[in-house]
Amino acid sequence: MTDFPTEPPRQRLRVLAAMSGGVDSAVAAARAAEAGHDVTGVHLALSANPQSFRTGARGCCTLEDSRDARRAADVIGIPFYVWDLADRFREDVVDDFVAEYAAGRTPNPCLRCNEKIKFAALLDKALALGFDAVCTGHYAAVRTAPDGSRELHRSGDAAKDQSYVLGVLDQQQLAHAMFPLGDTAATKDEIRAEAERRGLTVARKPDSHDICFIADGDTQGFLAQRLGTREGDIVDESGAVVGTHTGAYGFTVGQRKGLRLGVPADDGKPRYVLDISPVDNTVTVGPAEALDVTALTAIRPRWCGTPPAGPAAYTAQLRAHGEEAPATAELLDGTLHVSLGRPMRGIAPGQAVVLYDGTRVVGSATIAATDRDRERRRDRPAPAGAGRTA
């Protein structure tokens, strides 16, 4: 497979371009076609009832998005189809999202969508139909190593880099992945300008920021509809009740706003969510410094290449738009143990830790516990799948 977009392809490939209806995927499809590949566009219908999603939603589940994708395909001059993956999306992404929150964890639905939908369900179907690769508008780079293996690297535009949410891709998936935007240092403004030059009407369409399947952006309301309400206590580190809530699932570790505490802190400083216990429906709050994490364990690791052998030095990214921290990581009996070179805050079970060697993505795993979690609440139930590898 060739790298994009600087050289003509060494061979002409059959490429399935996933077109969300946004500017990035449209330009990616256009670049793949311009490079000489046989490109077919496909829009994934991920909602069983797309009319329920708001018009103008900055997601990828609306009828508007489907129509925008079709118009872009017409301008590019490629065939276009809509594939219904709503049932698979509901099971693998939406239901997983709800179950993780119910268990007191904080999932990343975009990461799960890339793993289960775009590079599992979609790629499997594409290969079965004779396509050679799936093309998306992600800002990341796939490069060929000297030994012929495929490597995932950060995008040339650090501000738009999306390699974190692609860290779940394995070697087989990378061998059939194409990211035409990732090997360039073009900024988002330059991509929009390119879209205008190509006559793509999505050139000025807003970026997607919301969780695409939550119509009004109200995550807590979405979860309440599915999990119901259940009153519980908000306590401080001593166990004293300082407030109440209607569902522990409505909080995330590191949260400061919306706590509505009835008892002020002794020192007058803000308090943050430190822990969420679904067992007794209790939320624990405390000072910012109590959020510091220096080590963590993670389960279900997925490697972009060969798994690391023995402890090794990397950098670790713990949130989609978070900073990197120096780290030492070691894989023991299927569980990843990571020691951070400096304290990091707002790290919650359910989030992903992605390891990097320079710009190269080494792999990803789901955070199961941090040192702070083990010290503060030893009765937390083990995450489903603990100790298993992908």
Stockholm file with secondary structure:
# STOCKHOLM 1.0

chainA/1-390         MTDFPTEPPRQRLRVLAAMSGGVDSAVAAARAAEAGHDVTGVHLALSANPQSFRTGARGCCTLEDSRDARRAADVIGIPFYVWDLADRFREDVVDDFVAEYAAGRTPNPCLRCNEKIKFAALLDKALALGFDAVCTGHYAAVRTAPDGSRELHRSGDAAKDQSYVLGVLDQQQLAHAMFPLGDTAATKDEIRAEAERRGLTVARKPDSHDICFIADGDTQGFLAQRLGTREGDIVDESGAVVGTHTGAYGFTVGQRKGLRLGVPADDGKPRYVLDISPVDNTVTVGPAEALDVTALTAIRPRWCGTPPAGPAAYTAQLRAHGEEAPATAELLDGTLHVSLGRPMRGIAPGQAVVLYDGTRVVGSATIAATDRDRERRRDRPAPAGAGRTA
#=GR chainA/1-390 SS CCCSSSSCCSSCCEEEEECCSSHHHHHHHHHHHHTTCEEEEEEEECCSCGGGSCTTCSSSCSHHHHHHHHHHHHHHTCCEEEEECHHHHIIIIIHHHHHHHHTTCCCCHHHHHIIIIIIIIHHHHHHHTTCCEEECCCSEEEEECTTSCEEEEECSSGGGCCGGGGTTCCHHHHTTEECTTTTSCCCHHHHHHHHHHTTCGGGGCCCCCSCTTCTTSCHHHHHHHHHCCCCEEEECTTCCEEEEESCGGGCCTTCCTTCCCSSCCTTCCCCEEEEEETTTTEEEEECGGGGCEEEEEEEEEEESSSCCCSSEEEEEECSTTCCEEEEEEEEETTEEEEEEEEEECSCCTTSEEEEEETTEEEEEEEEEEEHHHHHHCTTCCCCTTTTCCC
#=GC SS_cons         CCCSSSSCCSSCCEEEEECCSSHHHHHHHHHHHHTTCEEEEEEEECCSCGGGSCTTCSSSCSHHHHHHHHHHHHHHTCCEEEEECHHHHIIIIIHHHHHHHHTTCCCCHHHHHIIIIIIIIHHHHHHHTTCCEEECCCSEEEEECTTSCEEEEECSSGGGCCGGGGTTCCHHHHTTEECTTTTSCCCHHHHHHHHHHTTCGGGGCCCCCSCTTCTTSCHHHHHHHHHCCCCEEEECTTCCEEEEESCGGGCCTTCCTTCCCSSCCTTCCCCEEEEEETTTTEEEEECGGGGCEEEEEEEEEEESSSCCCSSEEEEEECSTTCCEEEEEEEEETTEEEEEEEEEECSCCTTSEEEEEETTEEEEEEEEEEEHHHHHHCTTCCCCTTTTCCC
//
